[in-house]
Amino acid sequence: MSADLRGSIRNRLLALMPDEDFERLAPYLEPVQLPMKYVVATADKPVTHAYFPNSGIGSIVAVSPSGRQAETGVFGRDGFAPTSHLTGSDRSLYTIFIQQPGDGYRIDSDTMGELVEASPTLRLLLVRYLHTLASQTAYAALSNAIHHINERLARWLLMCHDRCDGDDLAITHDFLSLMLAVRRPSVTTALHMLEGMRLIIAQRGHIIIRDRAGLEEFARDTYGKPEAEYARLIGPMK
């Protein structure tokens, strides 16, 4: 049964973990659909499950006491969320929700904690992922501080493209303005600029990646370091 299950799994952590660790997790993995806006965790609330997407993209969002929000990271089949199980915490500091629909597996939080404690190799793999996620957050902060919205948008589109099968991203200008913490007109202007360079095609509710290599070149040093760290510590993202 677990061999059949593993053959259908596309989540990179589940696919790359040692056989004995996957055998431990397999009986507890519950298939789950991840529709758009599905809430994986709510800031300052207890977490109930860990989610391992096969497809789709999730946003990790920091929420200020006054309710203002900014995205601090994205995840998809490269990882899992929330990561509080690795620290012994029973709640999330962030609101985590699905921005691109997909599917995957989830596992009860208590069970997840027990399995991580019982297996040093499983813990090492997940801690390595936590490290790469922290590096993503750090480089997002750096990019927000020193780069123009155009480069930041290119970085974000590349990160989403890494976690999708095709070139079509279902996304609105309003959502982009929330994720990049800028005004909607700034997003519109940046999209028009990237479209004018023939790097993307911007449609209502969709952005199509037209020239991946050109988008990477335009993004320059906003993109690539956390992705290289993931490949070094865990393996290929796709």
KELUM-116244 format. One record per residue (C-alpha): x, y, z; residue number from 1; residue in three letters. Coordinates in steps of 0.2 Angstrom, whole numbers, plus 5000, padded with zeros to 4 digits. Layout:
// residues N
+------+------+------+-----+-----+
!    u !    v !    w !   k !   r !
+------+------+------+-----+-----+
!    X !    Y !    Z ! NUM ! ALA !
...
+------+------+------+-----+-----+
END
This chain:
// residues 238
+------+------+------+-----+-----+
!    u !    v !    w !   k !   r !
+------+------+------+-----+-----+
! 5000 ! 5000 ! 5000 !   1 ! MET !
! 5014 ! 5012 ! 5005 !   2 ! SER !
! 5023 ! 5008 ! 4989 !   3 ! ALA !
! 5008 ! 5012 ! 4978 !   4 ! ASP !
! 5006 ! 5028 ! 4988 !   5 ! LEU !
! 5024 ! 5034 ! 4986 !   6 ! ARG !
! 5023 ! 5031 ! 4967 !   7 ! GLY !
! 5009 ! 5044 ! 4966 !   8 ! SER !
! 5017 ! 5057 ! 4978 !   9 ! ILE !
! 5024 ! 5073 ! 4970 !  10 ! ARG !
! 5028 ! 5082 ! 4986 !  11 ! ASN !
! 5047 ! 5083 ! 4986 !  12 ! ARG !
! 5050 ! 5080 ! 5005 !  13 ! LEU !
! 5039 ! 5065 ! 5005 !  14 ! LEU !
! 5047 ! 5058 ! 4989 !  15 ! ALA !
! 5065 ! 5061 ! 4995 !  16 ! LEU !
! 5064 ! 5055 ! 5013 !  17 ! MET !
! 5072 ! 5038 ! 5017 !  18 ! PRO !
! 5060 ! 5023 ! 5015 !  19 ! ASP !
! 5059 ! 5019 ! 5033 !  20 ! GLU !
! 5053 ! 5037 ! 5037 !  21 ! ASP !
! 5040 ! 5037 ! 5023 !  22 ! PHE !
! 5034 ! 5020 ! 5030 !  23 ! GLU !
! 5031 ! 5028 ! 5047 !  24 ! ARG !
! 5022 ! 5043 ! 5040 !  25 ! LEU !
! 5012 ! 5033 ! 5026 !  26 ! ALA !
! 4998 ! 5026 ! 5037 !  27 ! PRO !
! 4994 ! 5043 ! 5044 !  28 ! TYR !
! 4994 ! 5053 ! 5028 !  29 ! LEU !
! 4976 ! 5059 ! 5024 !  30 ! GLU !
! 4973 ! 5065 ! 5006 !  31 ! PRO !
! 4966 ! 5082 ! 5005 !  32 ! VAL !
! 4960 ! 5095 ! 4992 !  33 ! GLN !
! 4968 ! 5112 ! 4994 !  34 ! LEU !
! 4956 ! 5125 ! 4986 !  35 ! PRO !
! 4960 ! 5143 ! 4984 !  36 ! MET !
! 4959 ! 5153 ! 5001 !  37 ! LYS !
! 4960 ! 5136 ! 5011 !  38 ! TYR !
! 4966 ! 5141 ! 5028 !  39 ! VAL !
! 4981 ! 5130 ! 5033 !  40 ! VAL !
! 4984 ! 5139 ! 5049 !  41 ! ALA !
! 4979 ! 5155 ! 5058 !  42 ! THR !
! 4990 ! 5167 ! 5067 !  43 ! ALA !
! 4991 ! 5164 ! 5086 !  44 ! ASP !
! 4979 ! 5149 ! 5084 !  45 ! LYS !
! 4983 ! 5131 ! 5088 !  46 ! PRO !
! 4988 ! 5121 ! 5073 !  47 ! VAL !
! 4979 ! 5104 ! 5070 !  48 ! THR !
! 4988 ! 5097 ! 5055 !  49 ! HIS !
! 5004 ! 5098 ! 5045 !  50 ! ALA !
! 5001 ! 5099 ! 5026 !  51 ! TYR !
! 5012 ! 5092 ! 5012 !  52 ! PHE !
! 5006 ! 5099 ! 4995 !  53 ! PRO !
! 5007 ! 5088 ! 4979 !  54 ! ASN !
! 5002 ! 5104 ! 4969 !  55 ! SER !
! 4996 ! 5121 ! 4972 !  56 ! GLY !
! 5005 ! 5135 ! 4981 !  57 ! ILE !
! 5003 ! 5142 ! 4999 !  58 ! GLY !
! 5007 ! 5159 ! 5006 !  59 ! SER !
! 5014 ! 5162 ! 5023 !  60 ! ILE !
! 5008 ! 5179 ! 5029 !  61 ! VAL !
! 5013 ! 5189 ! 5044 !  62 ! ALA !
! 4999 ! 5199 ! 5052 !  63 ! VAL !
! 5002 ! 5215 ! 5063 !  64 ! SER !
! 4992 ! 5218 ! 5078 !  65 ! PRO !
! 4982 ! 5231 ! 5068 !  66 ! SER !
! 4978 ! 5218 ! 5055 !  67 ! GLY !
! 4990 ! 5223 ! 5041 !  68 ! ARG !
! 4998 ! 5209 ! 5031 !  69 ! GLN !
! 5013 ! 5205 ! 5021 !  70 ! ALA !
! 5018 ! 5189 ! 5013 !  71 ! GLU !
! 5035 ! 5182 ! 5021 !  72 ! THR !
! 5036 ! 5166 ! 5011 !  73 ! GLY !
! 5028 ! 5153 ! 4999 !  74 ! VAL !
! 5028 ! 5135 ! 4999 !  75 ! PHE !
! 5021 ! 5121 ! 4988 !  76 ! GLY !
! 5027 ! 5103 ! 4984 !  77 ! ARG !
! 5044 ! 5108 ! 4989 !  78 ! ASP !
! 5039 ! 5108 ! 5008 !  79 ! GLY !
! 5026 ! 5108 ! 5021 !  80 ! PHE !
! 5017 ! 5119 ! 5033 !  81 ! ALA !
! 5015 ! 5124 ! 5046 !  82 ! PRO !
! 5033 ! 5121 ! 5053 !  83 ! THR !
! 5029 ! 5124 ! 5071 !  84 ! SER !
! 5030 ! 5105 ! 5074 !  85 ! HIS !
! 5049 ! 5106 ! 5073 !  86 ! LEU !
! 5050 ! 5118 ! 5087 !  87 ! THR !
! 5038 ! 5110 ! 5099 !  88 ! GLY !
! 5025 ! 5124 ! 5097 !  89 ! SER !
! 5007 ! 5121 ! 5096 !  90 ! ASP !
! 5002 ! 5136 ! 5087 !  91 ! ARG !
! 5007 ! 5146 ! 5071 !  92 ! SER !
! 5014 ! 5164 ! 5072 !  93 ! LEU !
! 5008 ! 5166 ! 5054 !  94 ! TYR !
! 4992 ! 5165 ! 5044 !  95 ! THR !
! 4995 ! 5152 ! 5030 !  96 ! ILE !
! 4983 ! 5149 ! 5016 !  97 ! PHE !
! 4982 ! 5142 ! 4998 !  98 ! ILE !
! 4984 ! 5155 ! 4984 !  99 ! GLN !
! 4985 ! 5143 ! 4970 ! 100 ! GLN !
! 4973 ! 5128 ! 4972 ! 101 ! PRO !
! 4980 ! 5110 ! 4972 ! 102 ! GLY !
! 4980 ! 5094 ! 4982 ! 103 ! ASP !
! 4991 ! 5085 ! 4994 ! 104 ! GLY !
! 4991 ! 5076 ! 5011 ! 105 ! TYR !
! 4990 ! 5081 ! 5029 ! 106 ! ARG !
! 4994 ! 5073 ! 5045 ! 107 ! ILE !
! 4988 ! 5076 ! 5063 ! 108 ! ASP !
! 4999 ! 5088 ! 5072 ! 109 ! SER !
! 5001 ! 5077 ! 5088 ! 110 ! ASP !
! 5006 ! 5062 ! 5077 ! 111 ! THR !
! 5018 ! 5073 ! 5067 ! 112 ! MET !
! 5026 ! 5078 ! 5082 ! 113 ! GLY !
! 5028 ! 5060 ! 5089 ! 114 ! GLU !
! 5035 ! 5054 ! 5072 ! 115 ! LEU !
! 5048 ! 5068 ! 5071 ! 116 ! VAL !
! 5054 ! 5065 ! 5089 ! 117 ! GLU !
! 5056 ! 5046 ! 5085 ! 118 ! ALA !
! 5066 ! 5048 ! 5069 ! 119 ! SER !
! 5082 ! 5058 ! 5069 ! 120 ! PRO !
! 5083 ! 5057 ! 5050 ! 121 ! THR !
! 5065 ! 5063 ! 5047 ! 122 ! LEU !
! 5069 ! 5078 ! 5059 ! 123 ! ARG !
! 5085 ! 5082 ! 5050 ! 124 ! LEU !
! 5076 ! 5082 ! 5033 ! 125 ! LEU !
! 5062 ! 5094 ! 5039 ! 126 ! LEU !
! 5074 ! 5105 ! 5049 ! 127 ! VAL !
! 5084 ! 5107 ! 5032 ! 128 ! ARG !
! 5068 ! 5112 ! 5024 ! 129 ! TYR !
! 5065 ! 5124 ! 5039 ! 130 ! LEU !
! 5082 ! 5132 ! 5035 ! 131 ! HIS !
! 5078 ! 5134 ! 5017 ! 132 ! THR !
! 5062 ! 5142 ! 5021 ! 133 ! LEU !
! 5070 ! 5154 ! 5033 ! 134 ! ALA !
! 5083 ! 5159 ! 5020 ! 135 ! SER !
! 5068 ! 5163 ! 5008 ! 136 ! GLN !
! 5061 ! 5174 ! 5021 ! 137 ! THR !
! 5078 ! 5183 ! 5024 ! 138 ! ALA !
! 5080 ! 5186 ! 5006 ! 139 ! TYR !
! 5063 ! 5192 ! 5004 ! 140 ! ALA !
! 5067 ! 5205 ! 5018 ! 141 ! ALA !
! 5083 ! 5210 ! 5009 ! 142 ! LEU !
! 5074 ! 5212 ! 4992 ! 143 ! SER !
! 5060 ! 5222 ! 5000 ! 144 ! ASN !
! 5073 ! 5234 ! 5007 ! 145 ! ALA !
! 5084 ! 5236 ! 4992 ! 146 ! ILE !
! 5075 ! 5231 ! 4976 ! 147 ! HIS !
! 5062 ! 5240 ! 4965 ! 148 ! HIS !
! 5045 ! 5233 ! 4964 ! 149 ! ILE !
! 5048 ! 5227 ! 4946 ! 150 ! ASN !
! 5062 ! 5215 ! 4952 ! 151 ! GLU !
! 5052 ! 5210 ! 4967 ! 152 ! ARG !
! 5038 ! 5205 ! 4956 ! 153 ! LEU !
! 5049 ! 5195 ! 4944 ! 154 ! ALA !
! 5056 ! 5186 ! 4960 ! 155 ! ARG !
! 5039 ! 5182 ! 4966 ! 156 ! TRP !
! 5033 ! 5176 ! 4949 ! 157 ! LEU !
! 5049 ! 5165 ! 4947 ! 158 ! LEU !
! 5045 ! 5157 ! 4965 ! 159 ! MET !
! 5028 ! 5153 ! 4960 ! 160 ! CYS !
! 5033 ! 5146 ! 4943 ! 161 ! HIS !
! 5045 ! 5134 ! 4952 ! 162 ! ASP !
! 5030 ! 5127 ! 4961 ! 163 ! ARG !
! 5018 ! 5125 ! 4947 ! 164 ! CYS !
! 5017 ! 5113 ! 4932 ! 165 ! ASP !
! 5013 ! 5125 ! 4919 ! 166 ! GLY !
! 5016 ! 5143 ! 4914 ! 167 ! ASP !
! 4999 ! 5150 ! 4919 ! 168 ! ASP !
! 4997 ! 5157 ! 4936 ! 169 ! LEU !
! 4980 ! 5161 ! 4942 ! 170 ! ALA !
! 4982 ! 5178 ! 4951 ! 171 ! ILE !
! 4974 ! 5195 ! 4953 ! 172 ! THR !
! 4982 ! 5212 ! 4954 ! 173 ! HIS !
! 4974 ! 5214 ! 4971 ! 174 ! ASP !
! 4982 ! 5198 ! 4978 ! 175 ! PHE !
! 4999 ! 5203 ! 4971 ! 176 ! LEU !
! 4997 ! 5220 ! 4980 ! 177 ! SER !
! 4994 ! 5211 ! 4996 ! 178 ! LEU !
! 5008 ! 5199 ! 4994 ! 179 ! MET !
! 5021 ! 5212 ! 4989 ! 180 ! LEU !
! 5014 ! 5225 ! 5001 ! 181 ! ALA !
! 5012 ! 5239 ! 4988 ! 182 ! VAL !
! 4998 ! 5248 ! 4981 ! 183 ! ARG !
! 4988 ! 5240 ! 4967 ! 184 ! ARG !
! 4993 ! 5254 ! 4954 ! 185 ! PRO !
! 5011 ! 5249 ! 4957 ! 186 ! SER !
! 5008 ! 5231 ! 4953 ! 187 ! VAL !
! 4999 ! 5236 ! 4937 ! 188 ! THR !
! 5013 ! 5247 ! 4931 ! 189 ! THR !
! 5026 ! 5233 ! 4935 ! 190 ! ALA !
! 5016 ! 5220 ! 4926 ! 191 ! LEU !
! 5014 ! 5231 ! 4911 ! 192 ! HIS !
! 5033 ! 5234 ! 4911 ! 193 ! MET !
! 5037 ! 5215 ! 4912 ! 194 ! LEU !
! 5024 ! 5212 ! 4898 ! 195 ! GLU !
! 5032 ! 5226 ! 4887 ! 196 ! GLY !
! 5048 ! 5216 ! 4889 ! 197 ! MET !
! 5039 ! 5201 ! 4882 ! 198 ! ARG !
! 5043 ! 5191 ! 4898 ! 199 ! LEU !
! 5025 ! 5188 ! 4904 ! 200 ! ILE !
! 5008 ! 5189 ! 4897 ! 201 ! ILE !
! 4996 ! 5198 ! 4909 ! 202 ! ALA !
! 4977 ! 5194 ! 4908 ! 203 ! GLN !
! 4963 ! 5196 ! 4919 ! 204 ! ARG !
! 4965 ! 5185 ! 4934 ! 205 ! GLY !
! 4980 ! 5176 ! 4925 ! 206 ! HIS !
! 4999 ! 5179 ! 4922 ! 207 ! ILE !
! 5007 ! 5168 ! 4909 ! 208 ! ILE !
! 5026 ! 5166 ! 4910 ! 209 ! ILE !
! 5032 ! 5169 ! 4893 ! 210 ! ARG !
! 5051 ! 5169 ! 4894 ! 211 ! ASP !
! 5058 ! 5161 ! 4910 ! 212 ! ARG !
! 5076 ! 5164 ! 4906 ! 213 ! ALA !
! 5073 ! 5182 ! 4903 ! 214 ! GLY !
! 5063 ! 5184 ! 4919 ! 215 ! LEU !
! 5078 ! 5176 ! 4929 ! 216 ! GLU !
! 5090 ! 5188 ! 4920 ! 217 ! GLU !
! 5079 ! 5203 ! 4924 ! 218 ! PHE !
! 5076 ! 5197 ! 4942 ! 219 ! ALA !
! 5095 ! 5197 ! 4945 ! 220 ! ARG !
! 5101 ! 5194 ! 4963 ! 221 ! ASP !
! 5083 ! 5195 ! 4970 ! 222 ! THR !
! 5081 ! 5176 ! 4965 ! 223 ! TYR !
! 5091 ! 5161 ! 4966 ! 224 ! GLY !
! 5101 ! 5160 ! 4983 ! 225 ! LYS !
! 5087 ! 5151 ! 4993 ! 226 ! PRO !
! 5083 ! 5140 ! 4978 ! 227 ! GLU !
! 5101 ! 5134 ! 4977 ! 228 ! ALA !
! 5102 ! 5131 ! 4996 ! 229 ! GLU !
! 5086 ! 5120 ! 4994 ! 230 ! TYR !
! 5095 ! 5110 ! 4980 ! 231 ! ALA !
! 5111 ! 5108 ! 4990 ! 232 ! ARG !
! 5103 ! 5102 ! 5006 ! 233 ! LEU !
! 5087 ! 5093 ! 5000 ! 234 ! ILE !
! 5088 ! 5090 ! 4981 ! 235 ! GLY !
! 5079 ! 5096 ! 4965 ! 236 ! PRO !
! 5063 ! 5106 ! 4968 ! 237 ! MET !
! 5055 ! 5097 ! 4953 ! 238 ! LYS !
+------+------+------+-----+-----+
END
